[in-house]
Amino acid sequence: MTLTTEISNRNFISFLWHAGFLAFAQVFMDVDTIIPAMLIESGGGAIHIGIMTAILLGGSSVTQLFFAPYISNQSYKKKYLLLGINSRIFSLLGLGLLLFYLQARQPVYIIGVIFVLITIFALGGAFANIGYTDILGKSIVEEKRKSFLSFKQVIAGIVVLLSAFLARKVLSSSSFPLNYAYTFIIGSAALLIASLGFWNLKETEPSVLKISGFKKFIQILKSELKTNPKLSYFLGFVNTQGIAISFLPFLTLYAKKTFQTQSNDIAMFLVFKVLGIVLVSFLILLWSKKIKYKWLLYGNVFLSLTMVLGTFFISEAGHIKYIFISGGIVYSIFSITMNGVLLEVSGKENRAIYTGFAGAGSVIPAIFPLTAGYLIKTFGFHNFFWLYIVIISFSVFFIYKLDCKK
């Protein structure tokens, strides 16, 4: 079946449907504020936040290295996309029910059960992302992709901004653990509605790339690194700039430990993070046909460094929300550029496998949060901030070498 303008428009709307309701769900399962705050309230510390961040932001990407060979062998990937998102729905529901159970007693192994559900949530996202990237690349005509990625961020930002106030009300309506139980159950329901957009997708073209196993996957990776120089620079960029989006969970921990912030503060941090997302997404949408990815990448490095340096000057809890604005901008730009640059670096037939390569390149983002948790516990937050600055600075070299044309 050929990708026609009519089918492309249908898929465009389906992806936006998913993006809109996913944005609503993300407020209630936010990995920078809601989940780390819940973990801290459950008795977690710096080491636990490090493990959580490694699972949600780094480890989930690395596992794509193992998922990609299997999914790449499948001609059509819609059912694997649905499998991934459904596992996230049930894991969120499980977290909500678990927190309801906490009303009765505090089981010894509660942290362990939380990590099991968080791991399922993260792996489901990693599994779904491979199919998502492949289907997106062949289901929307090329000239509309950048507009879609920007438009998706704008819609997501507006929805999140409106629903963030609802999340704040839910978090303030009762004490722990009921308030967090409500947030995760609402998030699960919203994610279920979001999945309807994927059910409506029409996957027109089969993928022809076949991989016999993990060994073959590694051979293809070595071959692509030789024939496609941009791939190695892309992986270098992922390994350095990629840690920027894992900063906010530690900032939430910093706020909790230093200023004893409460649920109302956490909700406000979320609102300001969303303000940053909406602002930059709207600007990128306006300039999507003029601005190149490389200038977005350079700008994101500068903002990432500014965001971390700004933490040295925080003197009261109220100032932290301004760092979250920067964090929202960094997250938004990274989300847009990661998908866009990956589509530019890869070819039509190998997008799914290149998503796996991106996962393989996320070694430092996967390991760094674990190291950061130990570093914070042993040496304090400021040493952790400086290490962040050093690693992110190296990404300038890889951005220069990538030299994105679009």
C-alpha positions in Angstrom: 0.0 0.0 0.0 1.3 3.4 -1.0 1.5 6.3 1.5 -1.0 8.8 0.1 -1.7 12.3 1.3 -5.0 11.1 2.7 -3.3 8.3 4.7 -0.5 10.7 5.8 -3.1 13.2 7.1 -4.9 10.4 9.0 -1.7 9.3 10.6 -0.8 12.9 11.4 -4.0 13.3 13.3 -3.6 9.9 15.0 -0.1 10.8 16.2 -1.3 14.1 17.5 -4.2 12.4 19.3 -1.7 10.2 21.1 0.6 13.2 21.8 -2.2 15.3 23.3 -3.5 12.6 25.8 0.1 11.4 26.4 0.9 15.0 27.5 -2.0 14.9 29.9 -0.8 11.6 31.3 2.8 12.8 31.6 1.7 15.4 34.1 0.6 12.6 36.4 3.7 10.4 35.8 6.3 13.1 35.4 9.8 11.6 35.8 11.4 14.8 37.0 9.0 15.8 39.8 6.1 13.4 40.5 7.9 10.0 40.5 11.1 11.1 42.3 9.0 13.0 44.9 6.9 9.9 45.5 10.0 7.8 45.8 11.5 10.2 48.4 8.2 10.2 50.3 8.3 6.4 50.3 11.7 6.5 52.0 14.1 6.8 49.1 17.4 8.8 49.1 20.1 9.9 46.7 21.0 6.4 45.7 17.4 5.5 45.0 16.9 8.6 42.9 20.1 7.6 41.0 18.8 4.1 40.3 15.3 5.5 39.3 16.8 8.0 36.9 19.1 5.4 35.4 16.1 3.1 34.8 13.8 5.8 33.4 16.2 7.9 31.3 19.3 5.9 30.6 18.6 2.2 31.1 15.4 2.3 29.0 17.4 3.6 26.1 20.2 1.0 26.5 17.6 -1.8 26.4 16.6 -0.7 22.9 19.9 -2.3 21.8 18.3 -5.7 22.7 14.8 -4.9 21.5 15.8 -3.5 18.1 17.1 -6.7 16.4 13.8 -8.5 17.2 11.5 -5.7 16.2 13.5 -4.9 13.1 12.8 -8.4 11.8 9.1 -7.7 11.9 7.6 -6.3 8.7 4.9 -4.4 10.5 5.5 -2.9 13.9 2.1 -1.5 15.0 1.3 -4.4 17.4 4.7 -4.1 19.1 4.0 -0.4 19.6 0.7 -1.2 21.2 2.3 -3.9 23.4 4.8 -1.3 24.7 2.2 1.3 25.6 -0.1 -1.2 27.2 2.6 -2.3 29.5 3.1 1.3 30.6 -0.6 1.6 31.3 -0.7 -1.4 33.6 2.5 -0.4 35.4 1.1 3.0 36.2 -2.2 1.4 37.4 -0.1 -0.9 39.5 1.8 2.0 41.2 -1.5 3.7 42.0 -3.0 0.5 43.6 0.3 -0.1 45.4 0.1 3.4 47.0 -3.5 2.8 48.0 -2.3 -0.4 49.7 0.2 1.7 51.7 -2.7 3.2 53.6 -3.0 0.1 55.6 0.7 -0.6 56.4 4.2 0.1 55.3 5.6 -3.1 53.8 9.4 -3.7 54.1 9.9 -4.2 50.4 7.8 -1.3 49.2 10.8 0.4 47.5 11.6 -2.8 45.7 8.1 -3.2 44.3 8.1 0.4 43.2 11.3 -0.2 41.2 9.8 -3.3 39.6 6.8 -1.3 38.3 9.1 1.6 37.3 11.2 -0.8 35.3 8.2 -2.2 33.5 7.1 1.3 32.8 10.6 2.2 31.4 11.0 -1.0 29.3 7.5 -0.6 27.8 8.5 2.9 26.7 11.8 1.6 25.2 10.0 -1.2 23.4 7.3 1.1 22.0 9.8 3.8 20.9 11.5 1.5 18.3 8.2 0.9 16.6 7.1 4.5 17.0 10.2 5.8 15.2 9.9 3.4 12.4 6.2 4.0 11.8 6.5 7.7 12.1 9.2 7.8 9.5 7.1 6.0 6.9 3.6 7.2 7.9 3.9 10.9 7.5 5.3 12.5 4.3 8.8 13.9 4.7 8.0 17.6 4.2 5.6 17.5 7.2 7.9 15.8 9.7 9.6 18.8 11.3 6.3 20.6 11.5 4.7 17.6 13.1 7.5 17.2 15.7 7.2 20.9 16.6 3.4 21.0 16.5 3.3 17.9 18.7 5.4 19.7 21.3 3.2 22.8 21.2 0.0 20.7 21.7 1.7 18.6 24.4 2.9 21.7 26.1 -0.5 23.4 26.2 -2.3 20.3 27.4 0.4 19.7 30.1 0.1 23.4 31.2 -3.6 23.1 31.7 -3.5 19.7 33.3 -0.6 20.7 35.6 -3.0 22.8 37.6 -5.3 19.8 38.0 -2.3 17.8 39.1 -1.5 20.4 41.7 -5.0 20.2 43.0 -4.8 16.4 43.2 -1.5 16.5 45.0 -2.9 19.0 47.5 -6.2 17.3 48.0 -4.9 14.7 50.4 -1.7 13.5 52.1 0.8 10.8 51.1 0.2 8.1 49.8 -3.3 8.9 48.7 -2.4 11.9 46.6 0.2 10.1 44.6 -2.2 7.1 44.2 -4.7 9.3 42.6 -2.1 10.9 40.2 -0.9 7.5 38.9 -4.4 6.1 38.4 -5.4 9.3 36.5 -2.2 9.0 34.4 -3.0 5.4 33.6 -6.5 6.3 32.4 -5.1 9.1 30.2 -2.5 6.9 28.7 -5.2 4.3 27.8 -7.1 7.0 25.9 -3.8 8.1 24.2 -3.3 4.6 22.9 -6.4 4.9 20.8 -4.4 7.1 18.5 -2.1 4.2 17.8 -5.0 1.8 17.1 -6.1 4.2 14.4 -2.7 4.3 12.6 -2.5 2.9 9.1 1.0 1.3 8.6 1.2 1.3 4.8 4.8 0.1 4.1 6.5 -3.0 5.5 10.1 -2.8 6.6 12.5 -5.0 4.7 15.5 -4.9 7.0 16.0 -8.3 8.6 18.5 -9.2 11.4 19.2 -12.8 12.2 20.2 -12.1 15.8 22.1 -10.0 18.3 25.5 -10.9 16.8 24.2 -9.8 13.4 23.0 -6.6 15.0 26.5 -5.8 16.3 28.0 -6.6 12.9 25.5 -4.1 11.3 26.4 -1.5 13.9 30.2 -1.9 13.1 29.4 -1.7 9.4 27.3 1.4 9.8 29.9 3.1 11.9 32.4 2.7 9.1 30.1 3.7 6.2 28.2 6.4 8.0 30.5 8.8 10.0 27.6 10.8 11.3 26.4 7.8 13.3 29.5 7.8 15.5 29.1 11.6 16.1 25.4 11.1 16.8 26.3 8.4 19.5 28.9 10.8 21.0 26.2 13.5 21.2 23.8 11.1 22.9 26.4 10.1 25.4 27.2 13.7 26.4 24.2 16.0 25.9 21.9 13.0 26.8 22.6 13.5 30.5 21.0 16.9 30.5 17.5 15.6 30.7 18.4 13.6 33.8 19.2 16.7 35.9 15.7 17.7 37.1 15.1 14.5 39.3 18.2 15.4 41.2 17.1 19.0 41.5 13.9 17.7 43.0 16.0 15.8 45.5 18.1 18.9 46.2 14.9 20.9 46.8 13.6 18.2 49.2 16.8 17.8 51.1 17.9 21.5 51.2 14.6 23.4 51.5 12.1 20.7 52.7 9.7 21.3 49.8 6.2 19.9 50.0 3.6 18.5 47.5 2.5 22.1 46.6 6.1 23.0 45.7 6.5 19.9 43.6 3.4 20.7 41.6 4.6 24.3 41.1 8.0 23.0 39.8 6.0 20.9 37.3 4.0 24.0 36.2 7.2 26.0 35.5 8.8 23.1 33.7 5.8 23.0 31.4 6.0 26.8 30.8 9.5 26.2 29.4 8.2 23.4 27.2 5.4 25.5 25.8 7.5 28.5 25.2 10.3 26.8 23.2 7.9 24.5 21.4 5.9 27.4 20.1 9.0 29.3 18.9 10.4 26.2 17.1 7.0 25.7 15.4 7.1 29.3 14.1 10.7 28.9 12.9 10.6 25.2 11.9 11.3 26.0 8.2 14.1 28.3 8.9 16.1 27.0 11.9 18.5 24.1 11.5 18.9 21.4 14.0 22.5 22.2 14.7 21.6 25.7 16.1 19.0 24.1 18.3 21.7 21.6 19.5 24.2 24.4 20.3 21.6 26.4 22.0 20.6 23.5 24.2 24.1 22.9 25.3 24.4 26.6 26.4 21.1 26.4 28.2 22.0 23.1 29.9 25.2 24.7 31.3 23.3 27.8 32.4 20.6 25.6 34.1 23.2 23.7 36.2 25.3 26.8 37.0 22.1 28.6 38.2 21.7 26.1 41.0 24.8 27.5 42.7 22.9 30.8 43.3 19.7 29.4 44.7 19.1 30.8 48.2 15.5 29.8 48.8 13.0 27.2 47.6 11.0 29.8 45.5 13.9 30.3 43.2 14.1 26.7 42.1 11.1 27.0 39.9 13.0 29.2 37.5 15.6 26.4 37.0 12.7 24.2 36.1 11.7 26.6 33.3 15.2 26.0 31.8 14.8 22.3 32.4 11.6 22.3 30.4 13.2 24.1 27.5 16.2 21.7 27.5 13.8 18.7 27.6 11.7 20.0 24.8 14.6 20.9 22.5 16.3 17.5 23.2 13.0 15.7 22.4 12.6 17.5 19.1 16.2 17.3 18.0 16.7 13.6 19.0 13.9 12.4 16.8 14.7 14.8 14.0 18.5 14.2 13.9 17.9 10.4 14.1 15.6 10.6 11.0 18.3 12.6 9.2 21.2 10.3 10.1 19.3 7.1 9.3 17.9 5.9 6.0 14.3 4.9 5.1 14.8 1.1 5.7 16.9 1.2 8.9 15.2 3.6 11.2 14.2 0.9 13.7 17.7 -0.4 13.9 19.2 3.1 14.2 16.9 3.6 17.2 18.6 0.6 18.7 22.0 2.1 17.9 20.9 5.3 19.8 20.1 3.0 22.7 23.5 1.4 22.5 25.0 4.9 22.6 23.2 5.8 25.8 25.9 4.2 28.0 26.9 7.3 29.9 23.2 8.5 30.4 22.5 5.0 31.8 25.5 4.8 34.2 25.8 8.5 35.2 22.7 8.7 37.4 24.0 5.7 39.4 27.3 7.4 39.9 25.6 10.7 40.6 23.6 9.1 43.4 26.7 7.9 45.1 28.5 11.2 44.4 25.8 13.2 46.1 25.6 11.0 49.1 29.4 11.0 49.6 30.6 14.4 48.4 27.5 16.6 48.2 25.5 18.2 45.5 28.0 20.8 44.2 30.5 18.2 43.1 27.7 16.5 41.2 26.8 19.7 39.5 30.4 20.3 38.3 30.7 16.8 36.9 27.5 17.5 34.9 29.0 20.7 33.5 32.1 18.9 32.3 30.3 16.1 30.5 27.8 18.3 28.8 30.6 20.6 27.5 32.0 17.8 25.4 28.8 17.6 23.3 29.9 20.8 21.5 32.5 18.8 19.5 30.0 16.1 18.4 27.4 18.7 17.4 30.1 20.4 15.3 30.9 17.1 13.6 27.3 16.2 13.0 26.8 19.4 11.0 23.0 18.8 10.5 21.8 20.2 7.1 18.1 20.3 7.9 
